[in-house]
Amino acid sequence: MKSNISLMAVMAISLLVSCSGGKTAEKAEVTTVQPVIPSIETATVGTTVVDHVSTYTANVEAFKTNNISTSIPNRIKEILVEVGDNVAKGQKLVVLDDVTVEQSRVRLEHAEQEYNRALRLFEIGGGTRQSVDQLKTELDASRRAYANQIENTILTSPVAGTVTARNYDPGDMASTQPILTVSQINPVKIMVGVNEMDFKEVKAGMPVAVSLDAYPDEVFEGKVSIVHPTIDPTTRTFLTELVVANPDHRILPGMFARASVVLGRADAVIVPDRAVVKQSGSAVEYVYVYNQADSTVTFTPVKTGRRLPDKKAYEVLEGLENGSVIVLSGQSRLADGIKAIPLK
């Protein structure tokens, strides 16, 4: 009996020692992890004088467009050009049926004979001045009708340009719709709406840089041609005509264009392009501003303007002040409000 009690006591003491040793081991494994403060490269924001550039988007238009049609319904006898053909000023384009021309010529000859007969009769004392004057009026009307018929039988181009539309075929009866459209595409024009605040800056003759989606690696030179003197009260913009030389006809009406006009020079806040980060999944751009007082960084959304390739920097329009200290690298390791250490 005594041996059993002694055995149980030994086992209890062993169990207590075992448990005590386990707790000591667990306590030894618990350590405090100190946060790693990221190192950052910083720079101080400054200003520089940059061009004040405004960019406008619009479709290219023909400089002039002429609709070739007849004022008198008539049957088309022949069309001498096709869409895409370049034509000269005065070139014959369309020949219409000349039956009505012959009828007008006969009426004109008859009117001339009647007038001459009445005039001779009046000169020898017969007839009246009233009848002579009346026949003279009829003769003038016949001459105008005949000239109009001639003009509407052979249609010519009033400008040098390119045939951009054809609405009839030979044998069709031409009516109100134009038979052909001739567009002058050298130069071409771009009509843009300029903001009211820039009205005093835009002048005729100012240079314009035009880029086209069709030629992404090229910039075409143009100029401001006409500045309309009224402002649209709805959009608060004024219409401005830009012209671009197009000697090889590579620029076609309907192409999408971006036109940039330098409206002056002014001081602007600029930041190195590597400091600006675009937020994933959105169009938000931001920088981190370093606060020297407490060594923290602040997430700061910004609105950027043009990129300045020669300076490898962006113009900042909103969100950042001159003299701010910004983070240049390591932004992926940062979050708003955390501490950071600037590199020496």
C-alpha positions in Angstrom: 0.0 0.0 0.0 2.8 2.4 0.9 4.7 1.6 -2.3 1.7 2.5 -4.4 1.3 5.9 -2.8 5.0 6.6 -3.2 4.8 5.7 -6.9 1.9 8.0 -7.5 3.7 10.9 -5.8 6.7 10.5 -8.0 4.5 10.5 -11.2 2.7 13.7 -10.0 6.0 15.4 -9.4 7.3 14.4 -12.8 4.1 15.7 -14.5 4.3 19.1 -12.7 8.0 19.4 -13.8 7.1 18.5 -17.4 4.3 21.1 -17.6 6.4 23.8 -16.0 9.2 23.2 -18.5 6.8 23.4 -21.5 5.5 26.9 -20.4 9.1 28.1 -20.0 9.9 27.0 -23.5 6.8 28.7 -24.9 7.7 32.0 -23.3 11.2 31.7 -24.7 9.8 31.5 -28.3 7.7 34.8 -28.1 9.7 37.8 -29.5 8.7 41.3 -30.4 9.1 42.2 -34.2 10.1 45.7 -34.8 8.5 47.4 -38.0 10.9 48.0 -40.8 11.0 51.7 -41.8 11.4 52.0 -45.6 14.1 54.2 -47.1 13.0 56.6 -49.8 14.6 58.9 -52.4 13.2 62.5 -52.2 13.3 65.7 -54.2 12.0 69.2 -53.6 9.3 70.4 -56.0 10.2 73.5 -58.1 8.7 75.8 -60.8 9.9 76.6 -64.3 8.6 78.7 -67.2 6.7 76.5 -69.7 4.5 77.1 -72.7 0.8 77.5 -72.0 -0.5 75.0 -74.5 -4.2 74.3 -75.1 -5.2 71.1 -77.1 -8.5 70.8 -79.0 -10.0 67.8 -80.7 -12.2 67.9 -83.9 -12.7 66.2 -87.3 -10.8 67.4 -90.4 -13.0 69.2 -92.9 -12.5 70.2 -96.5 -11.4 73.8 -96.9 -14.2 74.4 -99.4 -17.0 72.2 -100.6 -18.9 72.8 -103.9 -22.0 70.9 -104.9 -22.2 70.5 -108.7 -25.9 70.6 -109.7 -28.2 72.0 -112.3 -30.8 74.6 -111.5 -33.2 73.1 -114.1 -34.2 69.4 -113.9 -32.5 67.6 -116.8 -31.3 64.2 -117.9 -27.7 63.4 -117.4 -25.9 62.5 -120.6 -22.4 61.9 -119.4 -20.4 62.1 -116.2 -16.7 62.7 -117.0 -15.1 62.1 -113.6 -15.1 59.6 -110.8 -14.9 59.8 -107.0 -11.3 60.4 -106.0 -10.3 62.2 -109.2 -8.5 65.5 -108.8 -10.0 68.2 -111.0 -8.8 71.7 -112.1 -10.8 74.9 -111.9 -13.1 75.2 -114.9 -12.7 71.5 -115.9 -15.8 70.0 -117.6 -17.5 67.5 -115.2 -21.0 66.7 -116.4 -22.8 66.8 -119.8 -26.6 67.0 -119.7 -29.2 66.5 -122.4 -29.1 69.4 -124.8 -32.7 69.1 -126.2 -33.8 72.1 -124.1 -30.8 74.1 -125.3 -31.9 73.7 -128.9 -35.4 74.8 -128.0 -34.0 77.8 -126.2 -31.8 78.7 -129.3 -34.9 78.5 -131.6 -36.8 80.8 -129.3 -33.9 83.2 -129.1 -33.6 83.4 -132.9 -37.3 84.0 -133.2 -37.2 86.8 -130.5 -34.3 88.5 -132.4 -36.2 88.4 -135.7 -39.3 89.9 -134.1 -37.4 92.6 -132.4 -35.4 93.6 -135.5 -38.6 93.7 -137.6 -40.3 95.9 -135.1 -37.3 98.2 -134.9 -37.1 98.7 -138.7 -40.8 99.4 -138.9 -40.5 101.9 -136.1 -37.6 103.6 -137.9 -39.6 104.2 -141.1 -42.5 105.6 -139.1 -44.6 102.5 -138.5 -45.3 100.7 -135.3 -44.8 102.2 -131.8 -42.0 102.6 -129.3 -44.0 100.6 -126.8 -44.0 97.5 -129.0 -40.3 97.9 -129.7 -39.5 98.1 -126.0 -41.7 95.1 -125.2 -39.9 93.0 -127.8 -36.6 94.1 -126.6 -37.5 92.9 -123.1 -38.6 89.5 -124.5 -35.3 89.3 -126.4 -33.2 89.9 -123.3 -35.2 87.3 -121.4 -34.6 84.8 -124.2 -30.9 85.5 -124.2 -30.7 84.9 -120.4 -32.7 81.7 -120.8 -30.4 80.5 -123.5 -27.3 81.3 -121.5 -28.8 79.5 -118.5 -29.5 76.4 -120.6 -25.9 76.4 -121.9 -24.6 76.8 -118.3 -26.8 73.9 -117.1 -25.9 71.6 -120.0 -22.2 71.5 -119.4 -21.2 71.7 -115.8 -17.7 72.7 -114.8 -15.8 72.8 -111.5 -15.6 76.3 -109.9 -12.5 75.3 -107.9 -9.5 73.0 -108.1 -10.2 70.0 -105.8 -11.1 66.4 -105.5 -14.4 64.7 -106.3 -15.6 63.4 -103.0 -19.2 62.3 -103.8 -21.3 61.2 -106.8 -25.1 60.8 -106.5 -26.2 59.9 -110.1 -25.3 57.8 -113.1 -25.6 58.7 -116.8 -29.3 58.4 -117.9 -30.6 59.6 -114.5 -32.8 62.7 -114.2 -30.9 65.2 -112.1 -33.1 67.1 -109.7 -32.5 68.7 -106.3 -29.6 66.5 -105.1 -26.1 67.5 -106.3 -24.7 65.4 -109.1 -21.2 65.6 -107.8 -19.4 67.1 -104.8 -15.9 68.7 -105.3 -13.9 69.4 -102.2 -10.8 71.5 -101.9 -8.5 69.6 -99.6 -5.3 71.5 -99.9 -5.4 73.0 -97.4 -7.8 71.4 -95.0 -9.4 73.0 -92.1 -10.3 72.1 -88.5 -13.0 73.9 -86.6 -12.5 74.0 -82.9 -14.3 75.5 -79.9 -11.8 77.6 -77.8 -12.5 78.3 -74.2 -13.8 81.8 -73.4 -10.9 82.4 -71.0 -8.5 82.1 -73.9 -10.3 84.5 -76.2 -7.9 87.3 -75.8 -4.9 85.0 -76.4 -5.9 83.5 -79.8 -4.9 85.5 -82.8 -5.1 84.8 -86.6 -1.7 83.6 -87.9 -0.7 81.8 -84.7 1.1 78.4 -85.3 -0.7 75.2 -84.6 0.7 71.6 -84.2 -1.7 69.0 -85.4 -1.5 65.2 -84.8 -3.7 62.6 -86.4 -4.7 59.1 -85.3 -4.0 58.0 -88.9 -0.3 59.1 -88.6 0.5 58.7 -84.9 4.3 59.4 -85.3 3.9 62.7 -87.3 3.1 66.3 -86.4 1.6 68.6 -89.1 2.1 72.3 -89.1 -0.9 74.6 -89.4 -2.1 78.1 -88.3 -5.1 79.9 -86.9 -7.0 81.2 -89.9 -10.2 82.8 -88.6 -11.3 83.7 -85.1 -15.1 84.1 -84.9 -16.1 87.2 -83.0 -19.0 85.7 -81.0 -19.1 83.3 -78.1 -21.6 80.5 -77.8 -23.5 81.2 -74.6 -24.3 77.5 -74.1 -20.7 76.1 -74.3 -18.9 79.3 -73.4 -16.6 78.7 -76.4 -15.8 80.6 -79.6 -15.4 79.0 -83.0 -11.9 79.1 -84.4 -10.8 77.9 -87.9 -7.4 76.2 -88.2 -5.8 75.5 -91.6 -3.2 72.8 -92.4 -1.3 72.5 -95.7 -2.0 69.2 -97.5 -0.1 69.2 -100.8 0.0 65.4 -101.0 -3.6 64.9 -100.0 -2.6 62.6 -97.1 -5.0 64.3 -94.7 -8.6 63.5 -95.6 -11.9 65.0 -94.4 -13.3 63.1 -91.5 -10.0 62.2 -89.9 -9.8 62.7 -86.1 -7.3 65.5 -85.2 -5.8 67.0 -82.1 -4.6 70.6 -82.5 -2.3 72.2 -80.0 -1.9 76.0 -79.8 0.7 77.8 -77.7 -1.1 80.6 -75.9 1.8 82.1 -74.0 4.3 81.2 -71.3 3.9 81.0 -67.5 5.5 79.6 -64.3 4.4 76.0 -63.6 5.0 73.5 -60.8 6.8 70.5 -62.3 7.7 67.1 -60.8 10.0 64.3 -62.1 7.9 61.9 -64.1 9.0 58.9 -61.9 7.4 60.6 -58.9 3.9 60.4 -60.4 2.1 57.1 -60.0 -1.2 56.0 -61.6 -3.6 54.3 -59.2 -4.4 50.8 -60.3 -7.9 50.4 -61.7 -8.6 54.1 -62.0 -7.4 57.3 -63.7 -6.2 58.8 -60.4 -2.6 60.0 -60.4 -0.8 60.6 -57.1 2.5 61.4 -55.4 3.7 60.8 -51.9 4.7 64.0 -50.0 7.3 63.6 -47.3 6.6 65.5 -44.1 9.9 66.5 -42.5 8.3 67.4 -39.1 7.2 63.8 -38.3 9.0 61.8 -41.0 5.7 60.5 -42.5 4.5 60.4 -46.0 1.1 61.6 -47.3 -0.8 60.1 -50.2 -1.5 63.2 -52.5 -3.7 63.0 -55.7 -2.6 65.4 -58.4 -3.8 66.7 -61.7 -1.0 66.6 -64.3 -0.7 68.7 -67.5 1.7 68.1 -70.3 4.7 65.9 -70.0 8.0 67.8 -70.7 10.2 65.2 -72.4 13.3 67.4 -72.3 13.0 67.7 -68.5 11.6 64.1 -67.9 8.9 65.8 -65.8 5.2 66.5 -65.7 3.5 69.9 -65.3 1.3 69.7 -62.2 -1.9 71.7 -62.5 -3.5 70.9 -59.1 -2.7 69.2 -55.8 0.9 70.2 -55.2 2.7 73.3 -54.0 6.0 74.7 -54.9 8.6 73.6 -52.3 6.9 70.4 -51.3 9.2 67.4 -50.7 8.1 64.4 -52.8 9.1 60.7 -53.0 10.9 59.7 -56.1 11.1 55.9 -55.7 9.9 53.0 -53.6 6.2 54.1 -53.7 5.0 50.5 -53.7 6.3 50.0 -50.1 4.5 53.1 -48.8 1.0 53.9 -47.4 -0.6 57.1 -46.3 0.7 58.2 -42.9 3.6 55.7 -42.4 7.1 56.7 -41.4 10.0 56.7 -43.9 13.7 57.5 -43.9 15.1 59.7 -46.7 18.3 58.4 -48.3 21.3 60.6 -47.7 
